[in-house]
Amino acid sequence: MTPNELRDWLKKEQSTSAGWTNDSGGETIGHESGRKIVKILENNPDGDPSGYSAPEIDHMRKVVSYCKRHLAQEEVAKRDTNSKSYRSLKNWGHDALKE
């Protein structure tokens, strides 16, 4: 997803109803991750590898790992756009319908 697509998705109520909440009980971990992804992509719009900080690289590795693991475990995200799986993956910046 592009930063704009992800930002628009995160504003929707659907995005807040999927995934595990963080320790404070507020927003979901995936929703928080999505906000970080938007910031990372906007700070380096050309995708220059030297333009990422170590924490940004660590976070994006976590994102890739999450998406890869969940896509391997579940096919429901591709079949049901109302599923928690689909919404959760979108929070992490992956639209299963755009593969």
Buried (B, 14 or more C-beta within 10 A) or exposed (E): BEBEBBBEBBEEEBBBEBBEEEEEEEBBBBBBBBBBBBBBBEEBEEEEEEEBEEEBEEBBEEBEEBBEEBBEEBEEBBEEBEBBBBBBBBBBBBBBEEE
